[in-house]
């Protein structure tokens, strides 16, 4: 079995090892190389095949003795195979990946005006796919190009936006390369980023009822094409869909919202035990960060300060993947928390009869009756949640969530 891996500068966000294990079962590792060490690596490293990501897709081209016609036409390489004579063959499987994503979305690009953000290798590939699928006009938007961010007038009538930049990628969650509000005619967004699952650009688009598609399916589809080159075996489309779905479940957070005392911590711990996932309680993290209890913090600094620190805690924890997260009862009162919860997770509202909700040790429940708080928050819980479960018994509720979400 050969040695394979992903070459890049910073790879802490990558899901590629899991994907390649599922595709071919071969040894696949992350290979972080600094720009000034790239030449030495390419000339001396012992590998059988590589995938290549930011920022080296163009930089590795000179090391390849031969390029596929597609890689030569695009001027960038994301897959390298070492041939029996030791020379390197470069190909571009990103084309297959992005084409798969666009076709699977059901969005027709024929006749469309498309704006592709970024000028790197991924951008060149996306532009080629869009042209081949019949786009009427494809504009490359970059910081210093003919079309740039200082004057959007030539491209603000774009039908389709494609983000091929790393803006918004983990750990830089929450950033967007453009404001979707500036594109009133936009009817679809494709973001090649896959971590987080839903970037700020995607969430902003969805808030305007614009379909938005992340890069996970593209990642798996291009990996399938690379694995076929590595192993010489054909891998079916069903395998791509299955792995993409499996990875989405494995890496997504399960976020529990609901009134204080509804059982989020108990259900979260039970669900973590059933699934083998890590459980995180944001109230516990808050107290750890603040150095004092939540009731004490409330009494010293008030609710506004509490909410600000709560959001900072959420910002840190929701960047991570594959967690069970229990949140505070009032998390839904701050609009800025919604994209934090949605970027990498499925939001579950746990309900419990108001008469059964305790108030001891809960500052908001002591300032207002649980019934009054529920009345003020119930519509927010409903709007923010993807699933709703009545928590009548902890074990049964955890079991129901596991089954419904296929965890």
C-alpha positions as CSV (number, residue, x, y, z in Angstrom):
1,X,0.0,0.0,0.0
2,X,1.5,3.4,-1.0
3,X,2.0,6.6,0.9
4,X,-0.4,9.4,0.1
5,X,-1.3,12.8,1.6
6,X,-2.5,16.3,1.3
7,X,0.1,19.0,0.7
8,X,-0.6,22.6,1.9
9,X,0.6,25.3,4.2
10,X,-2.1,25.1,6.9
11,X,-4.2,22.1,7.1
12,X,-5.9,22.0,10.6
13,X,-9.3,22.3,8.9
14,X,-9.0,19.3,6.6
15,X,-11.4,16.3,6.4
16,X,-9.3,14.6,3.7
17,X,-7.8,11.8,5.8
18,X,-11.2,10.6,6.8
19,X,-12.4,10.7,3.2
20,X,-9.5,8.8,1.7
21,X,-9.7,6.1,4.4
22,X,-13.3,5.6,3.4
23,X,-12.5,5.7,-0.3
24,X,-9.4,3.5,-0.5
25,X,-8.2,2.4,3.0
26,X,-4.6,3.6,2.2
27,X,-2.3,5.6,4.5
28,X,-3.1,9.3,4.0
29,X,-1.7,12.1,6.0
30,X,-1.7,15.9,6.2
31,X,1.6,17.4,5.1
32,X,2.1,21.0,6.1
33,X,5.0,22.7,4.3
34,X,6.1,26.3,4.6
35,X,6.5,28.2,1.3
36,X,10.3,28.4,1.7
37,X,10.5,24.6,2.2
38,X,8.3,23.6,-0.8
39,X,11.2,23.1,-3.2
40,X,13.1,20.8,-0.9
41,X,10.0,18.8,-0.2
42,X,9.0,18.3,-3.8
43,X,12.5,17.3,-4.8
44,X,13.2,14.9,-1.9
45,X,10.0,13.6,-0.3
46,X,9.0,10.0,-0.6
47,X,5.4,9.7,-1.6
48,X,3.3,7.8,-4.1
49,X,0.6,10.4,-4.5
50,X,-0.5,13.8,-3.3
51,X,-3.4,16.1,-3.2
52,X,-2.5,19.7,-3.3
53,X,-4.3,22.6,-1.7
54,X,-3.9,26.3,-0.9
55,X,-1.4,27.9,-1.7
56,X,0.5,25.4,-3.9
57,X,-1.8,24.4,-6.8
58,X,0.2,26.5,-9.2
59,X,3.5,26.3,-7.5
60,X,3.8,22.5,-7.9
61,X,3.3,22.6,-11.7
62,X,7.0,22.9,-12.6
63,X,7.8,19.8,-10.6
64,X,5.6,17.6,-12.8
65,X,7.2,15.9,-15.8
66,X,3.8,15.7,-17.4
67,X,0.4,17.2,-16.9
68,X,-3.0,15.9,-17.9
69,X,-4.7,17.9,-20.7
70,X,-7.0,19.4,-18.1
71,X,-4.3,20.4,-15.7
72,X,-2.3,21.9,-18.5
73,X,-5.3,23.9,-19.7
74,X,-6.1,25.2,-16.2
75,X,-2.5,25.9,-15.3
76,X,-2.8,24.3,-11.8
77,X,-2.6,20.9,-10.2
78,X,-4.3,19.4,-7.2
79,X,-3.4,15.7,-7.7
80,X,0.1,14.3,-8.2
81,X,1.0,10.7,-8.9
82,X,4.5,9.3,-8.9
83,X,5.0,7.1,-11.9
84,X,7.1,3.8,-11.9
85,X,10.1,5.7,-13.3
86,X,10.0,8.2,-10.3
87,X,8.7,11.1,-12.3
88,X,5.6,13.1,-11.3
89,X,2.3,13.3,-13.2
90,X,0.0,16.2,-12.4
91,X,-3.7,16.2,-12.8
92,X,-6.7,18.4,-11.8
93,X,-9.5,16.6,-10.1
94,X,-11.1,19.8,-8.7
95,X,-12.8,20.2,-12.1
96,X,-14.7,16.9,-11.5
97,X,-15.4,18.0,-8.0
98,X,-16.9,21.4,-8.8
99,X,-18.8,20.0,-11.8
100,X,-20.4,17.4,-9.5
101,X,-21.4,20.0,-7.0
102,X,-23.0,22.3,-9.6
103,X,-24.9,19.4,-11.2
104,X,-26.1,18.0,-7.9
105,X,-27.4,21.4,-6.8
106,X,-29.9,21.5,-9.6
107,X,-29.0,25.1,-10.5
108,X,-28.7,25.7,-14.2
109,X,-25.8,28.0,-15.1
110,X,-26.6,28.0,-18.8
111,X,-26.8,31.6,-20.0
112,X,-26.0,33.0,-16.5
113,X,-23.6,35.8,-15.5
114,X,-21.3,34.2,-12.9
115,X,-18.9,36.0,-10.6
116,X,-16.0,33.9,-9.2
117,X,-14.3,35.4,-6.2
118,X,-10.6,34.8,-6.0
119,X,-7.8,34.3,-8.6
120,X,-6.0,31.1,-7.4
121,X,-6.1,27.6,-8.7
122,X,-9.6,26.8,-7.4
123,X,-11.0,30.0,-9.1
124,X,-9.5,29.0,-12.4
125,X,-11.1,25.6,-12.2
126,X,-14.5,26.9,-11.2
127,X,-14.4,29.4,-14.1
128,X,-13.6,26.6,-16.6
129,X,-16.5,24.4,-15.3
130,X,-19.0,27.3,-15.5
131,X,-17.9,28.1,-19.0
132,X,-18.2,24.5,-20.1
133,X,-21.7,24.3,-18.5
134,X,-22.8,27.2,-20.7
135,X,-22.5,30.3,-18.6
136,X,-22.9,33.4,-20.7
137,X,-20.3,35.4,-18.8
138,X,-17.8,34.4,-16.1
139,X,-15.9,37.2,-14.3
140,X,-12.9,36.6,-12.0
141,X,-13.0,39.0,-9.1
142,X,-9.8,39.6,-7.2
143,X,-8.2,42.3,-5.0
144,X,-6.0,43.6,-7.8
145,X,-7.7,42.3,-11.0
146,X,-9.6,44.1,-13.7
147,X,-12.8,43.2,-11.7
148,X,-12.2,43.9,-8.0
149,X,-13.9,44.7,-4.7
150,X,-13.4,48.4,-4.9
151,X,-16.0,48.8,-7.7
152,X,-18.6,46.1,-7.9
153,X,-20.8,47.9,-10.4
154,X,-19.7,45.6,-13.4
155,X,-20.7,42.5,-11.5
156,X,-23.4,43.3,-9.0
157,X,-26.0,42.0,-11.5
158,X,-24.4,38.5,-11.3
159,X,-26.8,35.6,-11.3
160,X,-24.4,33.3,-9.5
161,X,-21.7,33.9,-7.0
162,X,-18.8,31.4,-6.4
163,X,-16.5,31.9,-3.5
164,X,-13.1,30.4,-4.4
165,X,-11.2,32.4,-1.7
166,X,-10.4,31.1,1.8
167,X,-12.3,34.0,3.4
168,X,-14.7,32.5,6.0
169,X,-12.8,29.2,6.3
170,X,-12.0,27.7,9.7
171,X,-10.5,29.2,11.9
172,X,-11.6,32.5,10.3
173,X,-15.3,31.7,10.7
174,X,-17.8,34.5,10.4
175,X,-16.1,36.5,7.6
176,X,-17.5,36.9,4.1
177,X,-15.7,38.1,1.0
178,X,-18.7,40.2,-0.1
179,X,-22.0,41.4,1.2
180,X,-24.7,39.4,-0.5
181,X,-27.1,42.3,-0.1
182,X,-25.2,44.1,-2.9
183,X,-26.3,41.5,-5.4
184,X,-30.1,41.8,-5.8
185,X,-30.3,39.4,-8.8
186,X,-28.3,36.6,-7.3
187,X,-30.1,33.3,-7.5
188,X,-27.4,30.9,-6.2
189,X,-24.2,30.9,-4.1
190,X,-21.5,28.2,-4.3
191,X,-18.8,28.3,-1.6
192,X,-15.9,26.0,-2.1
193,X,-15.2,26.1,1.7
194,X,-16.4,22.9,3.5
195,X,-15.3,23.9,7.1
196,X,-17.5,25.4,8.4
197,X,-20.3,23.6,6.7
198,X,-22.2,26.9,6.2
199,X,-20.0,30.0,5.8
200,X,-21.2,33.5,6.6
201,X,-21.7,34.1,2.9
202,X,-23.9,31.0,2.7
203,X,-25.9,31.9,5.8
204,X,-26.4,35.5,4.5
205,X,-27.7,34.1,1.2
206,X,-30.0,31.7,3.0
207,X,-31.4,34.5,5.0
208,X,-32.5,36.1,1.7
209,X,-33.9,32.8,0.4
210,X,-31.0,32.3,-2.0
211,X,-30.0,28.7,-2.3
212,X,-26.4,28.2,-1.1
213,X,-24.1,25.2,-1.4
214,X,-21.0,24.4,0.5
215,X,-17.9,22.6,-0.7
216,X,-18.2,19.2,1.0
217,X,-19.6,17.3,-1.9
218,X,-17.0,18.9,-4.2
219,X,-14.3,17.8,-1.7
220,X,-15.5,14.2,-1.8
221,X,-16.0,14.1,-5.5
222,X,-12.5,15.4,-6.3
223,X,-11.1,13.0,-3.7
224,X,-12.9,10.1,-5.5
225,X,-11.2,11.1,-8.8
226,X,-7.8,11.4,-7.0
227,X,-8.3,8.0,-5.4
228,X,-9.0,6.4,-8.7
229,X,-5.7,7.8,-10.0
230,X,-3.9,6.5,-6.8
231,X,-5.3,3.0,-6.9
232,X,-6.3,2.4,-10.5
233,X,-9.8,1.3,-9.3
234,X,-13.1,2.8,-10.4
235,X,-15.3,4.2,-7.6
236,X,-19.0,4.7,-8.1
237,X,-21.1,7.9,-7.7
238,X,-23.1,6.2,-4.9
239,X,-19.9,6.0,-2.8
240,X,-19.4,9.8,-3.2
241,X,-22.9,10.6,-2.0
242,X,-22.7,8.1,0.9
243,X,-19.4,9.4,2.1
244,X,-20.5,13.1,1.8
245,X,-23.6,12.3,3.8
246,X,-21.7,10.3,6.4
247,X,-19.1,13.1,6.8
248,X,-21.7,15.8,7.2
249,X,-23.3,13.9,10.1
250,X,-19.9,13.0,11.7
251,X,-18.6,16.6,11.6
252,X,-21.7,18.5,12.4
253,X,-22.4,19.8,15.9
254,X,-25.7,18.9,17.6
255,X,-26.7,22.1,19.5
256,X,-29.4,21.9,22.2
257,X,-31.5,25.0,22.9
258,X,-34.5,25.6,25.1
259,X,-35.6,27.0,28.4
260,X,-33.3,26.8,31.5
261,X,-34.2,23.6,33.3
262,X,-35.6,21.8,30.2
263,X,-32.8,19.1,30.4
264,X,-30.3,20.2,27.9
265,X,-27.3,19.2,30.0
266,X,-28.8,15.8,31.0
267,X,-29.9,15.0,27.5
268,X,-26.6,16.2,26.0
269,X,-24.6,14.0,28.3
270,X,-26.8,11.0,27.5
271,X,-26.5,11.7,23.8
272,X,-22.7,12.0,24.0
273,X,-22.5,8.6,25.8
274,X,-24.6,7.0,23.1
275,X,-22.7,8.5,20.2
276,X,-19.1,8.7,21.5
277,X,-19.1,12.5,20.9
278,X,-17.6,15.1,23.2
279,X,-20.2,17.0,25.3
280,X,-19.8,20.7,25.9
281,X,-21.9,22.9,28.2
282,X,-21.6,26.5,27.3
283,X,-22.7,27.6,30.8
284,X,-19.9,25.6,32.3
285,X,-17.5,27.2,29.8
286,X,-18.8,30.6,30.7
287,X,-18.1,30.1,34.4
288,X,-14.6,28.8,33.6
289,X,-13.9,31.9,31.5
290,X,-15.5,34.3,33.9
291,X,-13.9,32.7,37.0
292,X,-17.2,33.0,38.9
293,X,-20.6,31.5,38.8
294,X,-23.3,32.8,36.5
295,X,-25.6,34.0,39.3
296,X,-22.6,35.9,40.8
297,X,-21.7,37.4,37.4
298,X,-25.3,38.5,36.9
299,X,-25.3,40.3,40.2
300,X,-22.0,42.0,39.6
301,X,-22.2,43.0,35.9
302,X,-25.8,42.6,34.7
303,X,-27.4,40.8,31.8
304,X,-25.9,42.9,29.0
305,X,-22.4,42.0,30.1
306,X,-23.4,38.4,30.5
307,X,-24.8,38.2,27.0
308,X,-21.6,39.7,25.5
309,X,-19.4,37.1,27.2
310,X,-21.8,34.3,26.4
311,X,-21.5,35.2,22.7
312,X,-17.7,35.1,22.9
313,X,-17.9,31.6,24.5
314,X,-20.2,30.5,21.6
315,X,-17.9,32.0,19.0
316,X,-15.1,29.8,20.3
317,X,-16.9,26.5,20.7
318,X,-19.1,26.5,17.6
319,X,-16.0,26.7,15.4
320,X,-15.3,23.1,16.4
321,X,-16.9,20.0,14.8
322,X,-18.6,16.9,15.9
323,X,-19.7,18.1,19.4
324,X,-22.9,17.8,21.5
325,X,-23.4,21.4,22.7
326,X,-25.9,22.5,25.5
327,X,-26.6,26.2,25.4
328,X,-28.0,28.7,27.9
329,X,-31.7,29.3,27.8
330,X,-31.4,32.9,26.6
331,X,-29.0,32.3,23.8
332,X,-31.8,33.0,21.2
333,X,-32.3,36.5,22.5
334,X,-29.1,37.7,20.7
335,X,-29.4,37.7,16.9
336,X,-25.7,37.5,16.5
337,X,-25.7,34.0,18.0
338,X,-27.8,32.5,15.2
339,X,-25.1,32.2,12.6
340,X,-22.7,30.9,15.2
341,X,-25.0,28.0,15.9
342,X,-26.0,27.4,12.3
343,X,-22.5,27.5,10.8
344,X,-21.5,24.0,11.8
345,X,-24.5,22.5,13.5
346,X,-28.1,21.2,13.6
347,X,-30.1,23.0,16.2
348,X,-32.5,21.0,18.4
349,X,-35.1,22.6,20.6
350,X,-35.9,20.6,23.8
351,X,-39.3,21.3,25.2
352,X,-40.6,20.7,28.7
353,X,-43.8,21.8,30.3
354,X,-43.3,25.3,31.9
355,X,-44.8,24.1,35.2
356,X,-41.9,21.6,35.4
357,X,-39.1,24.2,34.9
358,X,-37.0,24.9,38.0
359,X,-35.9,28.5,38.8
360,X,-33.4,28.0,41.6
361,X,-29.9,29.2,40.7
362,X,-31.1,30.7,37.4
363,X,-30.9,34.5,37.4
364,X,-33.4,35.1,34.6
365,X,-35.9,32.7,36.0
366,X,-35.7,34.6,39.3
367,X,-36.1,38.0,37.7
368,X,-39.0,36.8,35.5
369,X,-41.4,33.9,35.8
370,X,-40.6,30.9,33.6
371,X,-44.0,31.4,32.0
372,X,-43.1,34.9,31.0
373,X,-39.7,34.0,29.7
374,X,-41.2,31.1,27.7
375,X,-43.8,33.4,26.1
376,X,-41.0,35.8,25.1
377,X,-38.7,33.2,23.7
378,X,-40.9,30.4,22.2
379,X,-41.1,31.9,18.7
380,X,-37.3,32.4,18.7
381,X,-36.8,28.8,19.7
382,X,-39.1,27.7,16.9
383,X,-37.4,29.9,14.3
384,X,-33.9,28.8,15.3
385,X,-34.4,25.1,15.5
386,X,-34.1,22.4,12.9
387,X,-35.7,19.7,15.1
388,X,-38.0,19.8,18.1
389,X,-38.2,17.1,20.8
390,X,-40.3,17.0,23.9
391,X,-38.1,16.0,26.9
392,X,-40.3,13.7,28.9
393,X,-37.5,11.3,29.9
394,X,-33.8,11.9,29.4
395,X,-32.8,8.4,28.1
396,X,-35.8,8.2,25.8
397,X,-35.2,11.7,24.4
398,X,-31.5,11.1,23.7
399,X,-32.5,7.8,21.9
400,X,-35.1,9.7,19.8
401,X,-32.6,12.4,18.8
402,X,-30.0,9.8,17.9
403,X,-32.5,7.9,15.7
404,X,-34.0,11.0,14.0
405,X,-30.6,12.6,13.3
406,X,-29.0,9.2,12.4
407,X,-26.1,9.8,14.7
